[in-house]
Amino acid sequence: MAKAAEPRPTPALDHTGATSDALLTRILSSLDEDKAEEIVQIDLRGKTSIGDYMVICSGRSSRQVTALAEKLVERLKTEFGRFAKVEGKETGDWVLIDTGDVIVHVFRPEVREFYQLEKMWLPAGTA
């Protein structure tokens, strides 16, 4: 009688080999899953050394801005082993999440309109 094959163990995630593109893809999907609004991605490669990409999005309220940031940081920690630097979570008006390769800005709509980061980083006529 043939012996049934034993199930293979699921390989662990490679927390050290994540590319900035893979990180960006997960950040965008996380923000979309959590209902972030007006998500914009900006390619920073060749423009600055602060990171490869910038993502800007809005939450409808301070509470949602904070929740978007907290969930994103937790997912990146769990799935990629990335510990992000977070600023502004206390007030929930503008939260900055620095993953090293991808910089994420989560704004309340009024604050986003005031600072207009897209105009600073996108080519003229695209924001």
QUIPE-V487480 format. One record per backbone hydrogen bond with DSSP energy under -1.0 kcal/mol. CO is the residue of the C=O (numbers start at 1). NH is the residue of the N-H. If there is no record, write none. Layout:
# QUIPE-V487480
CO/NH, CO/NH
This chain:
# QUIPE-V487480
13/15, 19/23, 20/24, 21/25, 22/26, 23/27, 24/28, 25/29, 26/30, 27/31, 28/32, 29/33, 30/34, 31/36, 32/35, 37/58, 40/56, 42/54, 44/47, 44/48, 52/44, 52/45, 53/103, 54/42, 55/105, 56/40, 57/107, 58/37, 61/65, 62/66, 63/67, 64/68, 65/69, 66/70, 67/71, 68/72, 69/73, 70/74, 71/75, 72/76, 73/77, 74/78, 75/79, 76/80, 76/82, 85/98, 87/96, 88/92, 93/108, 95/106, 96/87, 97/104, 98/85, 101/52, 101/53, 102/99, 103/55, 104/97, 105/57, 106/95, 107/59, 108/112, 109/113, 110/114, 111/115, 112/116, 117/121, 118/122, 123/126
